Amino acid sequence: MTPEPRRRPPAPDRDRDRRTTVFAALLLAASAAALAYVLLGGHHDPLETPDDAPSTAAWG
């Protein structure tokens, strides 16, 4: 009687783990970039200054 070959357990899903790690790293990098942008002052030139806004005084 020959012994039955042992079955290997299924291999872990390394591709899914790698995708999760890459996604987490990208999310962390985006968060760090957004935090640095806010802490360093962000956008300094307003798109519309108060001088450019139409005046309501002329309407009466």
PDB file of N, CA, C and O in Angstrom:
ATOM      1  N   MET A   1       0.844  -1.168   0.000  1.00  0.00           N
ATOM      2  CA  MET A   1       0.000   0.000   0.000  1.00  0.00           C
ATOM      3  C   MET A   1       0.903   1.249   0.000  1.00  0.00           C
ATOM      4  O   MET A   1       1.776   1.392   0.856  1.00  0.00           O
ATOM      5  N   THR A   2       0.683   2.128  -0.951  1.00  0.00           N
ATOM      6  CA  THR A   2       1.505   3.334  -1.045  1.00  0.00           C
ATOM      7  C   THR A   2       0.832   4.458  -0.273  1.00  0.00           C
ATOM      8  O   THR A   2      -0.394   4.565  -0.276  1.00  0.00           O
ATOM      9  N   PRO A   3       1.619   5.293   0.385  1.00  0.00           N
ATOM     10  CA  PRO A   3       1.012   6.413   1.125  1.00  0.00           C
ATOM     11  C   PRO A   3       0.465   7.460   0.148  1.00  0.00           C
ATOM     12  O   PRO A   3       1.017   7.683  -0.930  1.00  0.00           O
ATOM     13  N   GLU A   4      -0.609   8.077   0.552  1.00  0.00           N
ATOM     14  CA  GLU A   4      -1.211   9.124  -0.288  1.00  0.00           C
ATOM     15  C   GLU A   4      -0.354  10.386  -0.221  1.00  0.00           C
ATOM     16  O   GLU A   4       0.135  10.750   0.849  1.00  0.00           O
ATOM     17  N   PRO A   5      -0.178  11.041  -1.338  1.00  0.00           N
ATOM     18  CA  PRO A   5       0.610  12.283  -1.302  1.00  0.00           C
ATOM     19  C   PRO A   5      -0.135  13.359  -0.504  1.00  0.00           C
ATOM     20  O   PRO A   5      -1.359  13.479  -0.566  1.00  0.00           O
ATOM     21  N   ARG A   6       0.627  14.109   0.221  1.00  0.00           N
ATOM     22  CA  ARG A   6       0.012  15.187   1.017  1.00  0.00           C
ATOM     23  C   ARG A   6      -0.383  16.335   0.095  1.00  0.00           C
ATOM     24  O   ARG A   6       0.341  16.696  -0.833  1.00  0.00           O
ATOM     25  N   ARG A   7      -1.505  16.872   0.372  1.00  0.00           N
ATOM     26  CA  ARG A   7      -1.956  18.027  -0.411  1.00  0.00           C
ATOM     27  C   ARG A   7      -1.424  19.294   0.244  1.00  0.00           C
ATOM     28  O   ARG A   7      -1.444  19.447   1.466  1.00  0.00           O
ATOM     29  N   ARG A   8      -0.963  20.167  -0.580  1.00  0.00           N
ATOM     30  CA  ARG A   8      -0.470  21.448  -0.069  1.00  0.00           C
ATOM     31  C   ARG A   8      -1.660  22.358   0.236  1.00  0.00           C
ATOM     32  O   ARG A   8      -2.659  22.341  -0.482  1.00  0.00           O
ATOM     33  N   PRO A   9      -1.551  23.139   1.288  1.00  0.00           N
ATOM     34  CA  PRO A   9      -2.620  24.114   1.526  1.00  0.00           C
ATOM     35  C   PRO A   9      -2.587  25.173   0.430  1.00  0.00           C
ATOM     36  O   PRO A   9      -1.533  25.423  -0.155  1.00  0.00           O
ATOM     37  N   PRO A  10      -3.700  25.782   0.154  1.00  0.00           N
ATOM     38  CA  PRO A  10      -3.707  26.784  -0.921  1.00  0.00           C
ATOM     39  C   PRO A  10      -2.757  27.940  -0.586  1.00  0.00           C
ATOM     40  O   PRO A  10      -2.646  28.362   0.565  1.00  0.00           O
ATOM     41  N   ALA A  11      -2.092  28.427  -1.600  1.00  0.00           N
ATOM     42  CA  ALA A  11      -1.155  29.538  -1.413  1.00  0.00           C
ATOM     43  C   ALA A  11      -1.934  30.804  -1.064  1.00  0.00           C
ATOM     44  O   ALA A  11      -3.039  31.014  -1.564  1.00  0.00           O
ATOM     45  N   PRO A  12      -1.364  31.636  -0.216  1.00  0.00           N
ATOM     46  CA  PRO A  12      -2.062  32.887   0.102  1.00  0.00           C
ATOM     47  C   PRO A  12      -2.174  33.768  -1.132  1.00  0.00           C
ATOM     48  O   PRO A  12      -1.353  33.699  -2.047  1.00  0.00           O
ATOM     49  N   ASP A  13      -3.186  34.579  -1.134  1.00  0.00           N
ATOM     50  CA  ASP A  13      -3.429  35.456  -2.283  1.00  0.00           C
ATOM     51  C   ASP A  13      -2.503  36.664  -2.187  1.00  0.00           C
ATOM     52  O   ASP A  13      -2.896  37.719  -1.690  1.00  0.00           O
ATOM     53  N   ARG A  14      -1.277  36.503  -2.662  1.00  0.00           N
ATOM     54  CA  ARG A  14      -0.277  37.561  -2.540  1.00  0.00           C
ATOM     55  C   ARG A  14      -0.593  38.754  -3.432  1.00  0.00           C
ATOM     56  O   ARG A  14      -0.239  39.886  -3.102  1.00  0.00           O
ATOM     57  N   ASP A  15      -1.244  38.514  -4.538  1.00  0.00           N
ATOM     58  CA  ASP A  15      -1.571  39.619  -5.433  1.00  0.00           C
ATOM     59  C   ASP A  15      -2.538  40.584  -4.755  1.00  0.00           C
ATOM     60  O   ASP A  15      -2.396  41.800  -4.878  1.00  0.00           O
ATOM     61  N   ARG A  16      -3.512  40.043  -4.048  1.00  0.00           N
ATOM     62  CA  ARG A  16      -4.467  40.890  -3.346  1.00  0.00           C
ATOM     63  C   ARG A  16      -3.771  41.665  -2.232  1.00  0.00           C
ATOM     64  O   ARG A  16      -4.064  42.842  -2.021  1.00  0.00           O
ATOM     65  N   ASP A  17      -2.852  41.017  -1.518  1.00  0.00           N
ATOM     66  CA  ASP A  17      -2.116  41.700  -0.462  1.00  0.00           C
ATOM     67  C   ASP A  17      -1.259  42.823  -1.028  1.00  0.00           C
ATOM     68  O   ASP A  17      -1.156  43.894  -0.430  1.00  0.00           O
ATOM     69  N   ARG A  18      -0.650  42.579  -2.172  1.00  0.00           N
ATOM     70  CA  ARG A  18       0.193  43.605  -2.787  1.00  0.00           C
ATOM     71  C   ARG A  18      -0.646  44.794  -3.248  1.00  0.00           C
ATOM     72  O   ARG A  18      -0.252  45.946  -3.067  1.00  0.00           O
ATOM     73  N   ARG A  19      -1.804  44.509  -3.844  1.00  0.00           N
ATOM     74  CA  ARG A  19      -2.682  45.612  -4.278  1.00  0.00           C
ATOM     75  C   ARG A  19      -3.152  46.426  -3.088  1.00  0.00           C
ATOM     76  O   ARG A  19      -3.231  47.652  -3.173  1.00  0.00           O
ATOM     77  N   THR A  20      -3.464  45.774  -1.988  1.00  0.00           N
ATOM     78  CA  THR A  20      -3.894  46.483  -0.787  1.00  0.00           C
ATOM     79  C   THR A  20      -2.770  47.353  -0.251  1.00  0.00           C
ATOM     80  O   THR A  20      -3.007  48.487   0.164  1.00  0.00           O
ATOM     81  N   THR A  21      -1.559  46.835  -0.256  1.00  0.00           N
ATOM     82  CA  THR A  21      -0.415  47.603   0.224  1.00  0.00           C
ATOM     83  C   THR A  21      -0.148  48.814  -0.665  1.00  0.00           C
ATOM     84  O   THR A  21       0.121  49.906  -0.165  1.00  0.00           O
ATOM     85  N   VAL A  22      -0.221  48.623  -1.970  1.00  0.00           N
ATOM     86  CA  VAL A  22       0.002  49.739  -2.896  1.00  0.00           C
ATOM     87  C   VAL A  22      -1.083  50.800  -2.716  1.00  0.00           C
ATOM     88  O   VAL A  22      -0.788  51.995  -2.703  1.00  0.00           O
ATOM     89  N   PHE A  23      -2.328  50.369  -2.580  1.00  0.00           N
ATOM     90  CA  PHE A  23      -3.420  51.317  -2.382  1.00  0.00           C
ATOM     91  C   PHE A  23      -3.227  52.099  -1.078  1.00  0.00           C
ATOM     92  O   PHE A  23      -3.430  53.312  -1.042  1.00  0.00           O
ATOM     93  N   ALA A  24      -2.838  51.406  -0.018  1.00  0.00           N
ATOM     94  CA  ALA A  24      -2.613  52.077   1.259  1.00  0.00           C
ATOM     95  C   ALA A  24      -1.462  53.078   1.162  1.00  0.00           C
ATOM     96  O   ALA A  24      -1.532  54.159   1.747  1.00  0.00           O
ATOM     97  N   ALA A  25      -0.414  52.729   0.435  1.00  0.00           N
ATOM     98  CA  ALA A  25       0.720  53.638   0.272  1.00  0.00           C
ATOM     99  C   ALA A  25       0.325  54.875  -0.525  1.00  0.00           C
ATOM    100  O   ALA A  25       0.732  55.986  -0.186  1.00  0.00           O
ATOM    101  N   LEU A  26      -0.460  54.694  -1.575  1.00  0.00           N
ATOM    102  CA  LEU A  26      -0.925  55.841  -2.364  1.00  0.00           C
ATOM    103  C   LEU A  26      -1.849  56.746  -1.552  1.00  0.00           C
ATOM    104  O   LEU A  26      -1.775  57.971  -1.654  1.00  0.00           O
ATOM    105  N   LEU A  27      -2.712  56.141  -0.753  1.00  0.00           N
ATOM    106  CA  LEU A  27      -3.606  56.923   0.096  1.00  0.00           C
ATOM    107  C   LEU A  27      -2.816  57.704   1.137  1.00  0.00           C
ATOM    108  O   LEU A  27      -3.127  58.864   1.407  1.00  0.00           O
ATOM    109  N   LEU A  28      -1.809  57.087   1.719  1.00  0.00           N
ATOM    110  CA  LEU A  28      -0.965  57.764   2.689  1.00  0.00           C
ATOM    111  C   LEU A  28      -0.203  58.916   2.041  1.00  0.00           C
ATOM    112  O   LEU A  28      -0.084  59.986   2.637  1.00  0.00           O
ATOM    113  N   ALA A  29       0.311  58.713   0.836  1.00  0.00           N
ATOM    114  CA  ALA A  29       1.036  59.773   0.132  1.00  0.00           C
ATOM    115  C   ALA A  29       0.110  60.942  -0.211  1.00  0.00           C
ATOM    116  O   ALA A  29       0.503  62.102  -0.091  1.00  0.00           O
ATOM    117  N   ALA A  30      -1.109  60.638  -0.634  1.00  0.00           N
ATOM    118  CA  ALA A  30      -2.056  61.706  -0.959  1.00  0.00           C
ATOM    119  C   ALA A  30      -2.442  62.487   0.295  1.00  0.00           C
ATOM    120  O   ALA A  30      -2.583  63.710   0.254  1.00  0.00           O
ATOM    121  N   SER A  31      -2.610  61.788   1.391  1.00  0.00           N
ATOM    122  CA  SER A  31      -2.942  62.461   2.653  1.00  0.00           C
ATOM    123  C   SER A  31      -1.799  63.363   3.101  1.00  0.00           C
ATOM    124  O   SER A  31      -2.028  64.488   3.545  1.00  0.00           O
ATOM    125  N   ALA A  32      -0.579  62.874   2.985  1.00  0.00           N
ATOM    126  CA  ALA A  32       0.582  63.674   3.374  1.00  0.00           C
ATOM    127  C   ALA A  32       0.713  64.906   2.483  1.00  0.00           C
ATOM    128  O   ALA A  32       1.040  65.991   2.965  1.00  0.00           O
ATOM    129  N   ALA A  33       0.461  64.742   1.195  1.00  0.00           N
ATOM    130  CA  ALA A  33       0.544  65.884   0.272  1.00  0.00           C
ATOM    131  C   ALA A  33      -0.526  66.921   0.594  1.00  0.00           C
ATOM    132  O   ALA A  33      -0.251  68.121   0.577  1.00  0.00           O
ATOM    133  N   ALA A  34      -1.733  66.474   0.884  1.00  0.00           N
ATOM    134  CA  ALA A  34      -2.808  67.411   1.223  1.00  0.00           C
ATOM    135  C   ALA A  34      -2.508  68.137   2.532  1.00  0.00           C
ATOM    136  O   ALA A  34      -2.756  69.337   2.647  1.00  0.00           O
ATOM    137  N   LEU A  35      -1.985  67.427   3.499  1.00  0.00           N
ATOM    138  CA  LEU A  35      -1.644  68.052   4.780  1.00  0.00           C
ATOM    139  C   LEU A  35      -0.522  69.064   4.603  1.00  0.00           C
ATOM    140  O   LEU A  35      -0.579  70.152   5.175  1.00  0.00           O
ATOM    141  N   ALA A  36       0.493  68.727   3.825  1.00  0.00           N
ATOM    142  CA  ALA A  36       1.585  69.661   3.570  1.00  0.00           C
ATOM    143  C   ALA A  36       1.075  70.898   2.837  1.00  0.00           C
ATOM    144  O   ALA A  36       1.501  72.012   3.140  1.00  0.00           O
ATOM    145  N   TYR A  37       0.180  70.719   1.886  1.00  0.00           N
ATOM    146  CA  TYR A  37      -0.395  71.843   1.131  1.00  0.00           C
ATOM    147  C   TYR A  37      -1.123  72.801   2.071  1.00  0.00           C
ATOM    148  O   TYR A  37      -0.973  74.019   1.967  1.00  0.00           O
ATOM    149  N   VAL A  38      -1.912  72.244   2.987  1.00  0.00           N
ATOM    150  CA  VAL A  38      -2.669  73.077   3.918  1.00  0.00           C
ATOM    151  C   VAL A  38      -1.743  73.757   4.904  1.00  0.00           C
ATOM    152  O   VAL A  38      -1.895  74.950   5.167  1.00  0.00           O
ATOM    153  N   LEU A  39      -0.782  73.025   5.459  1.00  0.00           N
ATOM    154  CA  LEU A  39       0.105  73.600   6.458  1.00  0.00           C
ATOM    155  C   LEU A  39       1.051  74.636   5.871  1.00  0.00           C
ATOM    156  O   LEU A  39       1.467  75.556   6.577  1.00  0.00           O
ATOM    157  N   LEU A  40       1.397  74.509   4.609  1.00  0.00           N
ATOM    158  CA  LEU A  40       2.295  75.477   3.989  1.00  0.00           C
ATOM    159  C   LEU A  40       1.560  76.687   3.416  1.00  0.00           C
ATOM    160  O   LEU A  40       2.192  77.573   2.841  1.00  0.00           O
ATOM    161  N   GLY A  41       0.272  76.736   3.560  1.00  0.00           N
ATOM    162  CA  GLY A  41      -0.467  77.918   3.162  1.00  0.00           C
ATOM    163  C   GLY A  41      -1.365  77.733   1.966  1.00  0.00           C
ATOM    164  O   GLY A  41      -2.239  78.569   1.734  1.00  0.00           O
ATOM    165  N   GLY A  42      -1.196  76.697   1.208  1.00  0.00           N
ATOM    166  CA  GLY A  42      -2.088  76.437   0.087  1.00  0.00           C
ATOM    167  C   GLY A  42      -1.988  77.486  -1.000  1.00  0.00           C
ATOM    168  O   GLY A  42      -0.932  78.079  -1.220  1.00  0.00           O
ATOM    169  N   HIS A  43      -3.086  77.703  -1.664  1.00  0.00           N
ATOM    170  CA  HIS A  43      -3.176  78.624  -2.796  1.00  0.00           C
ATOM    171  C   HIS A  43      -3.250  80.056  -2.275  1.00  0.00           C
ATOM    172  O   HIS A  43      -4.163  80.390  -1.520  1.00  0.00           O
ATOM    173  N   HIS A  44      -2.304  80.905  -2.665  1.00  0.00           N
ATOM    174  CA  HIS A  44      -2.244  82.270  -2.145  1.00  0.00           C
ATOM    175  C   HIS A  44      -2.967  83.288  -3.009  1.00  0.00           C
ATOM    176  O   HIS A  44      -3.375  84.334  -2.504  1.00  0.00           O
ATOM    177  N   ASP A  45      -3.137  83.020  -4.271  1.00  0.00           N
ATOM    178  CA  ASP A  45      -3.782  83.973  -5.162  1.00  0.00           C
ATOM    179  C   ASP A  45      -5.260  83.640  -5.266  1.00  0.00           C
ATOM    180  O   ASP A  45      -5.615  82.607  -5.835  1.00  0.00           O
ATOM    181  N   PRO A  46      -6.140  84.501  -4.725  1.00  0.00           N
ATOM    182  CA  PRO A  46      -7.573  84.209  -4.850  1.00  0.00           C
ATOM    183  C   PRO A  46      -8.007  84.315  -6.304  1.00  0.00           C
ATOM    184  O   PRO A  46      -7.453  85.100  -7.073  1.00  0.00           O
ATOM    185  N   LEU A  47      -8.977  83.541  -6.663  1.00  0.00           N
ATOM    186  CA  LEU A  47      -9.459  83.570  -8.037  1.00  0.00           C
ATOM    187  C   LEU A  47     -10.184  84.867  -8.338  1.00  0.00           C
ATOM    188  O   LEU A  47     -10.119  85.374  -9.458  1.00  0.00           O
ATOM    189  N   GLU A  48     -10.869  85.403  -7.351  1.00  0.00           N
ATOM    190  CA  GLU A  48     -11.576  86.666  -7.538  1.00  0.00           C
ATOM    191  C   GLU A  48     -11.316  87.537  -6.321  1.00  0.00           C
ATOM    192  O   GLU A  48     -11.700  87.184  -5.205  1.00  0.00           O
ATOM    193  N   THR A  49     -10.667  88.670  -6.531  1.00  0.00           N
ATOM    194  CA  THR A  49     -10.384  89.572  -5.422  1.00  0.00           C
ATOM    195  C   THR A  49     -11.606  90.455  -5.174  1.00  0.00           C
ATOM    196  O   THR A  49     -12.455  90.597  -6.053  1.00  0.00           O
ATOM    197  N   PRO A  50     -11.698  91.037  -4.008  1.00  0.00           N
ATOM    198  CA  PRO A  50     -12.844  91.930  -3.749  1.00  0.00           C
ATOM    199  C   PRO A  50     -12.916  93.098  -4.729  1.00  0.00           C
ATOM    200  O   PRO A  50     -14.010  93.590  -5.005  1.00  0.00           O
ATOM    201  N   ASP A  51     -11.778  93.558  -5.265  1.00  0.00           N
ATOM    202  CA  ASP A  51     -11.783  94.655  -6.241  1.00  0.00           C
ATOM    203  C   ASP A  51     -12.401  94.220  -7.566  1.00  0.00           C
ATOM    204  O   ASP A  51     -12.963  95.045  -8.287  1.00  0.00           O
ATOM    205  N   ASP A  52     -12.303  92.935  -7.891  1.00  0.00           N
ATOM    206  CA  ASP A  52     -12.842  92.443  -9.141  1.00  0.00           C
ATOM    207  C   ASP A  52     -14.342  92.177  -9.060  1.00  0.00           C
ATOM    208  O   ASP A  52     -15.012  92.110 -10.090  1.00  0.00           O
ATOM    209  N   ALA A  53     -14.867  92.027  -7.871  1.00  0.00           N
ATOM    210  CA  ALA A  53     -16.270  91.700  -7.704  1.00  0.00           C
ATOM    211  C   ALA A  53     -17.133  92.903  -8.101  1.00  0.00           C
ATOM    212  O   ALA A  53     -16.771  94.044  -7.814  1.00  0.00           O
ATOM    213  N   PRO A  54     -18.251  92.660  -8.748  1.00  0.00           N
ATOM    214  CA  PRO A  54     -19.097  93.794  -9.109  1.00  0.00           C
ATOM    215  C   PRO A  54     -19.670  94.473  -7.861  1.00  0.00           C
ATOM    216  O   PRO A  54     -20.047  93.819  -6.889  1.00  0.00           O
ATOM    217  N   SER A  55     -19.721  95.767  -7.922  1.00  0.00           N
ATOM    218  CA  SER A  55     -20.194  96.549  -6.780  1.00  0.00           C
ATOM    219  C   SER A  55     -21.732  96.621  -6.792  1.00  0.00           C
ATOM    220  O   SER A  55     -22.352  96.800  -7.840  1.00  0.00           O
ATOM    221  N   THR A  56     -22.305  96.480  -5.637  1.00  0.00           N
ATOM    222  CA  THR A  56     -23.761  96.606  -5.525  1.00  0.00           C
ATOM    223  C   THR A  56     -24.160  98.037  -5.213  1.00  0.00           C
ATOM    224  O   THR A  56     -25.351  98.347  -5.178  1.00  0.00           O
ATOM    225  N   ALA A  57     -23.179  98.930  -4.982  1.00  0.00           N
ATOM    226  CA  ALA A  57     -23.491 100.329  -4.665  1.00  0.00           C
ATOM    227  C   ALA A  57     -24.104 101.032  -5.860  1.00  0.00           C
ATOM    228  O   ALA A  57     -24.908 101.946  -5.676  1.00  0.00           O
ATOM    229  N   ALA A  58     -23.757 100.644  -7.074  1.00  0.00           N
ATOM    230  CA  ALA A  58     -24.265 101.304  -8.261  1.00  0.00           C
ATOM    231  C   ALA A  58     -25.719 100.921  -8.544  1.00  0.00           C
ATOM    232  O   ALA A  58     -26.382 101.569  -9.354  1.00  0.00           O
ATOM    233  N   TRP A  59     -26.205  99.906  -7.902  1.00  0.00           N
ATOM    234  CA  TRP A  59     -27.569  99.460  -8.153  1.00  0.00           C
ATOM    235  C   TRP A  59     -28.602 100.330  -7.459  1.00  0.00           C
ATOM    236  O   TRP A  59     -29.785 100.274  -7.797  1.00  0.00           O
ATOM    237  N   GLY A  60     -28.179 101.126  -6.503  1.00  0.00           N
ATOM    238  CA  GLY A  60     -29.083 102.056  -5.864  1.00  0.00           C
ATOM    239  C   GLY A  60     -29.606 101.508  -4.636  1.00  0.00           C
ATOM    240  O   GLY A  60     -30.395 102.163  -3.955  1.00  0.00           O
TER     241      GLY A  60
END
